[in-house]
């Protein structure tokens, strides 16, 4: 079976827009052009979700299964508030994952 892209953070979430804004600031990118912003946002979307899922993969199997069991309804309804609440309460290192992701971007800039 091919790998599937699971995206706890959906493309339309404000969280993703905020993450893009921070990453663009770090990289000193001018994203006033809508097409460039869309391409950048798509890249951040794919890479952050992959990084998040890689971090979740280090959880014990029952922990990750429980997390996804809780996340699936929120993801299906695109409920950003509920998704972020679940990630922050069930994945106590979620904010650290976000910070680490931005630190990786900082090292890319160097």
C-alpha positions as CSV (number, residue, x, y, z in Angstrom):
1,X,0.0,0.0,0.0
2,X,1.4,3.4,-0.9
3,X,2.0,5.9,1.9
4,X,-0.9,8.2,2.5
5,X,-0.7,11.8,3.5
6,X,-2.6,12.3,6.7
7,X,-3.0,16.0,7.5
8,X,-4.0,16.9,11.0
9,X,-3.4,20.5,10.1
10,X,-5.7,21.3,7.2
11,X,-4.9,23.7,4.4
12,X,-7.5,26.2,5.4
13,X,-6.5,26.4,9.1
14,X,-5.4,29.8,10.5
15,X,-2.7,27.9,12.3
16,X,-1.1,27.2,8.9
17,X,-1.4,30.8,7.8
18,X,0.3,31.9,11.0
19,X,3.0,29.3,10.6
20,X,3.6,30.5,7.0
21,X,3.8,34.1,8.2
22,X,6.5,33.1,10.7
23,X,8.4,31.0,8.3
24,X,8.3,33.7,5.6
25,X,9.6,36.2,8.2
26,X,12.5,33.9,9.1
27,X,13.4,33.5,5.4
28,X,12.8,37.1,4.6
29,X,10.4,36.2,1.8
30,X,8.0,38.7,0.2
31,X,4.8,36.7,-0.3
32,X,2.6,39.6,-1.6
33,X,2.2,37.7,-4.9
34,X,-0.8,35.4,-4.4
35,X,0.8,32.6,-6.5
36,X,4.0,32.6,-4.6
37,X,2.1,32.6,-1.3
38,X,0.0,29.7,-2.4
39,X,3.1,27.7,-3.4
40,X,4.9,28.5,-0.1
41,X,1.8,27.6,1.9
42,X,1.5,24.3,0.1
43,X,5.1,23.5,0.9
44,X,4.7,24.4,4.6
45,X,1.5,22.4,4.7
46,X,3.1,19.3,3.3
47,X,6.3,19.6,5.3
48,X,4.8,20.5,8.6
49,X,2.2,17.7,8.5
50,X,5.0,15.2,7.6
51,X,7.1,16.5,10.4
52,X,4.2,16.3,12.8
53,X,3.4,12.7,11.7
54,X,7.0,11.7,12.0
55,X,6.9,13.0,15.6
56,X,3.7,11.1,16.3
57,X,5.4,7.9,15.0
58,X,7.7,7.9,18.0
59,X,4.7,7.4,20.3
60,X,3.8,4.0,21.5
61,X,1.3,2.3,19.1
62,X,-1.6,2.6,21.5
63,X,-0.8,6.3,22.1
64,X,-0.8,7.1,18.4
65,X,-3.9,5.0,17.7
66,X,-5.7,6.8,20.6
67,X,-4.6,10.2,19.3
68,X,-5.8,9.5,15.7
69,X,-9.1,8.0,17.1
70,X,-9.8,11.4,18.7
71,X,-8.4,13.4,15.8
72,X,-10.4,11.8,13.0
73,X,-13.8,13.4,13.7
74,X,-12.2,16.8,14.1
75,X,-10.2,16.4,10.9
76,X,-13.3,15.2,9.0
77,X,-15.3,18.2,10.0
78,X,-12.3,20.6,9.6
79,X,-12.8,21.8,13.2
80,X,-9.6,23.7,13.7
81,X,-10.2,24.6,17.4
82,X,-11.0,21.0,18.3
83,X,-8.0,19.7,16.3
84,X,-5.6,22.0,18.0
85,X,-7.1,21.3,21.4
86,X,-6.6,17.5,20.9
87,X,-3.1,18.0,19.6
88,X,-2.1,20.2,22.5
89,X,-3.7,18.1,25.2
90,X,-3.0,14.6,23.9
91,X,0.4,15.4,22.4
92,X,2.1,17.4,25.1
93,X,5.0,18.2,22.8
94,X,2.9,19.7,19.9
95,X,4.1,23.3,20.5
96,X,7.6,22.0,20.7
97,X,7.1,20.3,17.3
98,X,6.0,23.6,15.9
99,X,9.0,25.4,17.4
100,X,11.4,22.7,16.1
101,X,9.9,23.0,12.6
102,X,10.6,26.7,12.6
103,X,14.1,26.1,13.9
104,X,14.8,23.8,11.0
105,X,13.7,26.7,8.7
106,X,16.1,29.0,10.5
107,X,19.0,26.6,9.9
108,X,18.1,26.4,6.2
109,X,18.4,30.2,6.0
110,X,22.0,30.1,7.2
